[in-house]
Amino acid sequence: MAKLTIRIWILIIALFLAALMIFNWNTLFASGVEIKSVEKDSTAYLKGLRSGMIIQGINSRTIESQEDYIAALSETFVTGNETRVSIKTDKDTFIFLANNLTEITVQPLARTKIKTGLDLSGGTRAIIRPENMTVTQSQMEDLVAITDQRLNAFGLSDVTVRSATDLEGNNFMIVEIAGATPSDIKSLLGEQGKFEAKVGNTTVFEGGEKDVSDVCRNDATCSGVRECSSAQGGGYICSFSFVIYLTEHAAQKHADVTSKLSLDETGRYLNESLYLFVDENEVDSLLISSGLRGQVTTQIQIQGSGSGTTRDEAIKVARENMNRLQTILLTGSLPYKLEIVKLDTLSPTLGHEFEKNIIYLGLIVFAIISLALFVKFRRIKVTLAVILTMFSEAFITLAIAAFIRWNLDASAIAGIIAGLGTGVNDQILIMDEALSEEKTNESVKQKIKRALFIIVGAFLTIIAAMLPLFWAGAGMLRGFALTTIIGVSVGILITRPAFADIIKKIAS
């Protein structure tokens, strides 16, 4: 039995780690449906159901798929009257009364950790920029933050908002929403929107530089989750606080409005809360400390809380609520009127068809390349070595993409194919050198060393060619550039050296 070299062992270890990164081992062999979202403050949410849990049964019916879930709902809520529901999950069993489960959305179990882009999962993508003005990178980051908050305030899920820069230095915002239509994007982002803080029906201040001069965000002395305590009925509540700084004008208005208010039963807060609105939709409410009544102060402490079934979950929710409020208080509504530069949409059905066609195409390409190599070299071991190397490069590249949570879209998949093409070309070069029957004084090792030198030069050329694509077309080719670089890097560091050692053993 041939002894495995250290390079081949590195390839084996890399494939093992790739399997750990790609497959979702918690759900790989499980059955049921995964909870995608639970409407906050609904009965199901208050009872402890959370996104990520796996529903395995409803009442006496076993749930193995979405079809089972839909059938179970039809059986349970026949009359539309409130009835007892027992939901068995991988965490616990939850029992409560309900007349429907519309507050819960589910999805099939994710067997892998690979995330797909809109090309495969369906949805709408918009490239957006502020109308008739140029913004800095810092201004664009603020725009991205408030846009993300605004979209989530409207109850949309699977939202990705990020900034991008083209080769000319222009800044853009890219918004991707699964399941949304172009009209949804236009209605939500085609208008600038408005942020208001109200006491009763009176607007006290608006978001942005006009009324809010600054918000404490990254300083533990004036911002953070402060304390946690047990909640009645189970679970935990964690409170947070942070300081905001109002302009003189906003501080005076706040004093005028609060001077007319009385204290609540505890004596610690005023009897009216501070309500936050985005586009006339209430997104949160905050208690006003009694010490602020009628006081002209530019420094106000905002308080709030987050709840969860465990202390860690309550801390996480409280921190998320705090970050969300800090963002909308600092940047307010969308600070600029936006222009939609490009709008693309793809239905989930077409996306699934596209995904299926890509798999078929990949298998056909593998078969054609394998047949061509067998015809050329007439050696089954050589052909199998090439197939193993192609599979290894694609597998490890997908694993890295899953690990960094990169959405695989059409351009990213094209990058993987480009990397595989480069890899096959390099392998042919190695085989031509190693299996050449020309009589020279060079050993197989020296020939392969010369081939690897050429391959390294080609690798550096590819990297240099891919880097500009990170910014070309407002970043739309970033997926192609990234997966190509990952693929050729995996090849040069892991699979090419291992393939060279395999060929040495075949040639010797």
C-alpha positions, -999 to +999 in steps of 0.1 A: +000+000+000+014+034-011+024+057+018+004+090+018+024+122+017+018+151+039+003+171+010-023+143+005-030+143+042-036+180+041-061+175+013-079+148+033-081+170+064-093+199+043-121+178+029-131+167+064-132+203+077-152+213+045-178+187+053-182+201+088-186+236+074-210+227+046-235+203+062-259+215+089-254+185+112-283+195+135-308+191+107-291+168+082-308+136+095-338+154+112-374+156+101-399+185+105-400+221+095-379+250+107-396+281+122-385+310+101-401+338+121-426+343+150-446+375+152-434+394+183-458+397+212-481+370+197-493+341+218-468+317+202-439+341+209-450+347+245-452+309+251-415+306+240-416+296+203-386+311+184-371+312+150-347+283+144-367+258+163-378+226+145-415+217+146-418+179+148-454+175+156-487+194+160-512+177+184-511+140+175-498+145+139-461+140+131-446+168+110-419+157+084-424+183+057-442+215+048-470+195+033-475+177+067-475+211+085-502+226+062-523+194+065-520+196+103-532+232+104-562+223+082-571+194+106-566+215+138-584+247+128-615+233+110-641+256+125-619+287+129-627+288+167-601+289+194-587+255+201-560+238+221-527+235+202-497+214+212-466+220+192-437+197+197-403+211+188-367+199+191-364+221+222-397+216+241-434+211+237-456+243+238-493+242+246-517+272+241-550+282+227-553+297+192-576+299+162-548+299+137-510+300+135-506+328+110-480+345+133-456+316+126-439+312+092-420+280+085-395+267+059-380+233+049-351+222+070-318+235+058-296+205+052-265+226+044-252+260+056-248+272+020-267+305+015-281+312-020-286+346-035-317+359-053-307+342-085-315+309-068-339+317-040-360+344-057-368+380-048-359+415-058-326+433-060-322+471-063-291+493-069-299+526-053-281+559-048-291+594-034-307+615-061-287+644-075-258+643-049-226+626-041-222+610-006-191+598+013-186+563+025-195+573+060-228+589+049-235+558+028-230+536+059-256+557+078-280+554+049-275+516+048-282+514+086-314+534+085-326+517+053-321+483+070-341+495+100-369+509+079-373+477+059-374+456+090-399+480+106-423+472+077-421+435+087-401+423+057-378+393+063-347+380+045-335+416+039-299+423+029-287+459+027-251+467+019-230+494+004-209+491-028-185+513-047-177+513-085-144+519-102-151+556-105-155+559-067-193+564-067-211+549-037-242+528-041-266+509-018-277+474-028-310+461-013-320+424-017-353+412-004-365+376-008-401+373-018-406+411-025-418+425-058-405+456-077-436+475-066-427+467-029-392+482-034-405+513-052-431+520-025-407+515+004-376+532-010-390+555-036-400+580-009-377+596+016-399+588+047-400+606+081-390+598+117-408+615+146-407+612+184-441+621+199-455+627+234-492+622+229-501+638+196-473+664+198-441+659+179-412+666+203-383+660+179-374+644+146-345+622+136-314+635+120-291+665+126-319+690+130-330+678+164-306+650+174-270+661+175-255+628+187-262+594+202-240+574+225-233+541+208-199+526+215-191+539+250-200+516+280-202+546+303-233+560+285-246+530+266-253+494+273-274+466+287-276+473+325-295+446+344-315+414+340-343+400+362-367+371+362-401+379+345-435+369+358-446+337+341-411+326+333-382+339+312-361+370+317-362+408+311-330+428+305-330+466+305-308+489+285-301+526+285-282+551+264-278+588+262-289+610+233-280+647+228-306+671+215-301+704+199-311+735+219-343+739+199-354+703+204-345+705+241-367+735+246-396+719+228-392+688+249-393+709+281-424+727+270-443+695+262-433+675+293-440+704+317-477+698+313-475+661+322-480+644+356-462+614+371-474+578+368-482+555+398-446+547+405-435+583+406-404+574+386-418+582+351-442+607+334-477+594+326-470+597+289-444+577+269-422+589+241-434+572+210-412+566+180-427+566+145-412+558+111-434+569+082-463+572+107-458+536+118-450+532+155-418+512+159-413+516+197-422+535+229-399+548+256-405+558+292-397+594+302-379+599+335-397+622+360-366+643+364-370+655+328-404+671+333-402+707+321-364+706+321-344+722+292-317+696+288-298+685+258-288+652+274-316+626+277-313+590+289-333+566+268-344+533+285-359+502+272-358+464+276-357+430+258-372+397+269-364+361+263-369+326+277-332+325+288-310+352+302-286+351+272-316+355+248-329+384+268-295+401+267-293+396+230-328+409+223-321+440+246-289+447+227-306+444+194-334+467+205-309+492+218-289+492+185-321+496+165-332+526+185-298+542+184-297+539+146-331+555+140-325+583+166-292+592+150-301+590+114-339+594+115-357+587+083-340+582+051-317+612+049-318+616+012-343+612-016-333+580-034-330+570-070-334+534-081-306+529-107-313+492-115-341+468-104-340+430-110-365+404-099-367+366-100-394+343-089-386+315-065-399+290-091-374+302-117-347+303-091-353+266-082-353+257-119-321+276-123-305+258-094-316+224-108-302+233-142-268+243-127-265+210-110-273+191-142-248+213-161-221+207-135-226+169-138-224+171-176-192+192-175-177+167-151-185+139-174-173+156-206-139+166-189-135+131-175-141+115-209-118+139-227-090+133-202-094+095-205-093+097-243-061+118-241-041+099-214-058+064-217-052+059-180-081+054-156-061+063-125-051+097-141-088+104-149-099+095-114-072+117-099-085+147-120-121+140-110-111+138-073-092+171-076-121+189-093-145+177-067-122+186-039-117+222-052-155+228-057-163+212-023-137+232-003-147+265-022-184+259-012-173+252+024-154+285+026-184+304+011-207+288+037-182+296+065-181+333+056-219+333+049-215+345+013-246+343-007-241+322-038-256+338-068-251+332-106-219+352-107-205+334-077-212+300-093-196+312-125-165+320-104-165+285-090-167+271-126-139+295-137-117+282-108-124+246-118-115+254-154-082+269-142-076+239-121-081+214-149-057+234-171-031+232-143-036+195-138-032+189-175+001+209-174+013+187-144+003+155-162+020+165-195+052+172-176+051+141-154+038+116-180+059+129-209+078+102-227+104+126-240+139+115-230+155+141-208+178+140-178+151+155-156+133+134-130+095+134-126+100+155-095+119+182-114+093+182-142+065+187-118+084+214-099+088+233-132+050+229-139+042+242-104+063+273-110+043+281-141+010+275-122+021+299-094+027+326-120-007+320-136-023+321-101-008+356-093-021+368-127-056+357-120-056+373-085-045+406-101-072+403-127-100+396-102-093+424-077-108+452-099-140+432-102-148+438-065-157+473-075-168+470-111-205+474-118-212+487-082-199+454-068-223+432-088-193+410-099-180+407-064-193+371-061-175+361-093-143+376-082-144+362-046-152+326-055-127+326-084-100+338-059-111+313-033-111+285-059-076+292-074-062+298-038-076+264-027-060+249-058-025+265-053-024+258-016-041+224-012-052+205-043-024+212-068+004+200-045-017+169-035-025+162-072+012+165-080+021+139-054-007+116-067+007+119-102+042+112-090+030+079-075+011+070-107+042+079-129+067+060-107 
